[in-house]
Amino acid sequence: MTPFDIQRLLIDELPFSFLYEVAFRACLAFIAVFLFLKCSGRRGIRQLSLFELVIILTLGSAAGDVSFYHDVALLPVAVVFLTLLILYRSTIFFMRRNKRLDAWIDGIPVTVVKDGLYEYKSLRKLNISSRELLMELRQRGVEHLGQVRLAIMEIDGDVSLYFFAAEDVRPGLSVLPPEHREEYRIATHSGVHCCINCGFTRQLESGSTARCVRCDSEIWSPALTNHRSS
């Protein structure tokens, strides 16, 4: 083998005319994926659940193989696409008739913030950290948890937010990163403070310590009371 051989680097031992076949195979793969999504229904386009992501990744692998490899025949790949389509439609059919199967495959929406407090057990169940959730909230214009009446993690990973009316906003934990908010065990001043682990609020006096009655954490941060900017 000759290092840096241009013929080998560009197309290996295949003739350059094989590039026309690659273009043809890529067109067939594109049409096959398009037809799959068309036949699977608009639900598959609107959102991607874990099950649908697996289907799409499998499709991508099959489409890539048939596009680039000269020794991959077209008919077996067509059978792969047809099998996946039948599997997808059959699974959706049974999911619509069995709520347990639907919840097991697609998951269910999970409440992650309620009445300005973390549902920290839900966060553990979803295997996400509070920092990841705070990032989502910051990107949606939330300044502190006291502005949020309800936050629900949808099955596609998006977070749906429902806010308190301005007059109902309560003291809440800042959603800023730790380097942009105070955190301490011993209160540096008197006032309402929030548990950084669950958002629980309580009055602390300057120089005092406390343990959260909701999650047993001892780290606190000053509560914010700002209203949402329009």
Helices and strands as residue ranges (DSSP letters): H 6-11, H 18-40, H 43-46, H 50-68, H 74-97, H 99-106, E 110-114, E 117-118, H 120-126, H 130-139, G 145-147, E 148-153, E 159-163, G 166-168, G 178-180, E 191-195, E 201-204, E 220-222
